[in-house]
Amino acid sequence: MKRIGRLCVITDTVIQNKYTHVDIAEMAVNGGAEIVQFRDKEMPAGEMINIAKFIAKICRRRNVTFIVNDRIDVAMSSDADGVHLGITDLPVSEARRLFGKEKIIGGTAHTLEEAKFAEDQGADYIGYGHIYPTYTKFKPEQPKGIDGLKIILESIKTPVIAIGGIDLDNSREIISAGCHGIAVIGSVVRADNPEKVVKQLRRVIYA
């Protein structure tokens, strides 16, 4: 049975350089994250595969789901639990054909139409955002806010993981809105104590 966790920590070495992808994964797992997503837009495939295999071992020891962002080749080579695909990446249906029914495939959505399309394609969860202003990467569209999130939650049955500008101050209202889970980047990787922040976020989700 596929396990879609509620707290996803995404690794990042662009908005900070204090921690490596492996460092972040270890702190996320120790803090109680249920999903670790390895994301790097610039790294060569070979290096990504080596790091992915290392993170996969860390996650497997603690029964944490390991997802690779964008790169199904890296996900398959490292025997990750799943892959998360953006709008311009390989279609979810094609990824399913390559990766198999047992693997988790997440799809990105910025609109209701995109969310419904990902659901129709067979995504196991939908990453929807950005909910709040975020500086992790350039976003041409406006933040969706809680109202935008609620429209998605009312319109689809697939679990939704909200992303974008989520931190300890606003995570409670996302969970209260009925969202399955949250994905965090900056609020964790740029924190003085990432592991502590993950623990605090987990308490909010399961309060």
N, C-alpha and C positions, 0 to 999 in steps of 0.2 A: 504494500500500500504506500502510495506517495505521501510524503510528509511535507506539507507546505508550512514552514515556520512563520512566526509572526514578527520576529525581530531580525532584520537583515542588515549586516554591516558590510559596506562596500569599501574595498581597499583603494587607496589613492596615494600616489607619490608625486603628484603635480602641485597640489595646493599646500603640501608640506613636504619637507625632506628629512624630518627627524626620524621617521620610522619607515622601514621597508614594508613591502606587501606581506611578507612572512611575519614581521613584528605585529602588524595590525591584525592579521588573522589570529595569532596566538592570544593577543589581548582581547579580541572579540569573543573567542571561544571561552576564555577564562571568565569573561564577564557575563556569559550566559546567552550570547547570540545563538539563534537557531539556524541562521543561514549566513554563510560568508560568501560574498561575491567578489571574485578577483577581476579587477578592471584595470587595463592598461592599454591606451590607444596607440602607443609609439613603440613598444618593445618588440624586438624580433621574435618570430614564432618559436624558434628553438629555446631561447631564454625563457619565454613565457611557459613553455611546456615543462621545463625543469622546475620553475617556481610553482606551477600549478600542481605538479606531482607532490611537492613538499607540503603545500597547503592542504592537499587532499588527505595526506597522512595525519596531519594535525586535526582536521575535522573528523576523520573517521574514528580516531581514538575516543572522541567525545560524542559521537553520534550526531554531529552537526552537519547539515546539508551544505555541500560545496557546489557553487555555481560559477561558471565562467561567463564573463560578459562578452557578447558579440561573437567570439571566436569558437565556432563549433569544432574546428580542427584541434584546437588546444583542449577543449572539453573532452573530445573523444580520446585524444592521445594520453590524457592524464586520468582517464576513467572518472571524470567528475560526475556528480549526481545530476547535473543539469547544465543548461545554458540559458542565458537571458539575451533576447534578440531585440534590437532596435528596429525602428520603422524601415530603415534602408538596408537592414541585414537580410540574411537568408529568411524566406518565409517560414512561419511556424510549421506549416504542413510539410514542407520539404525537410526541415530539420527533424521532424518526427520520423519521416521515412528513413533518414540516415542514422538517427540516434536511437530509435527504438521506443516502444511504448512504455517501458519501465522508467525512462529518464524524465526528469522535470524540465519542461520548456516554458519559460516566461516570455511574455511579449510586452513591449512598451506601448503606451497609448497617451496621447495628449488631448484627444477629443473623444466624444461618445462614439462616433463612427469608427474610430480606430480601435476602441475598446471592444465594440461589437464584432469587428472584423477579427481581432485576435481571438476572441471567444469562439467564433465560428470556425477558425482555423485549428482549434483544439489546444489553445494555450492552457497550461495548468494553473497559472496565475497571471495577473496583469499588473504591471508596474505603471501607476498613473501619476502624472504630475506635469510640471512642478506645482506643488501646492502653495508654497510660500516663496518669496524672493530667495534666490540662491546664487552663490558666486563660485560654485564648483566648476561650472562650465557655462559658456554663453548660451542664453535661451532667448530666441527671437520672440516667442509668444509670452503673453502675460501670465502671472501666477493664477492658478485655478481657484484657490481658496477653498474653504470648507463647503460653500454652496455648490461649486463645481464638482467637488468630490461626491457630495450627496447624490447628485444627478446620476453619476456613474454607478454608485452603489445601488440605487433604485432600479437601474436599467439592465444590469447583467447579473448572472449567477456565479460566475467565476470569481474566486478569491481575489481581492484587490489589495495590493501593497502600495501605499502612498509614498511618494518620494519628492524631495525638493525643499530645502530649507527647514527640515524637521529637526527639532531639538527638545530639550526637557521642558521648555516653556509652552510649546504648542502641541506636543505629542498627545496629550490627554484629550484634546478636543477632536483629534483625528480618530482615536479609538472610540470615544464616546459617540461619534457619528456612525459607528457600526463598521468601520473599515477593518479588514482582516488583520492587517499588519502595517509596519513602517519599514522603510529603508533609509539608512542614515550614512552620511559620509563626513562632511565637515565638522558636525557637532561632536563626532567621535575622534577622527584622525587629527584634528587640530586642538584637542583638549589636552590639558596638562596631565590628566590621568584618564586615558581612554577606557581602560578596563572599568574604572569606577562609573563613568558615564554610561557604559553599556549596562551595568548592573542597575543603575537608576532608571534607564529607559525600560528595561525589562519589568521593573516593579510597576511602572505606569501602565504597561500593557496588561499585566495580570492583576492589577489592583481590584 
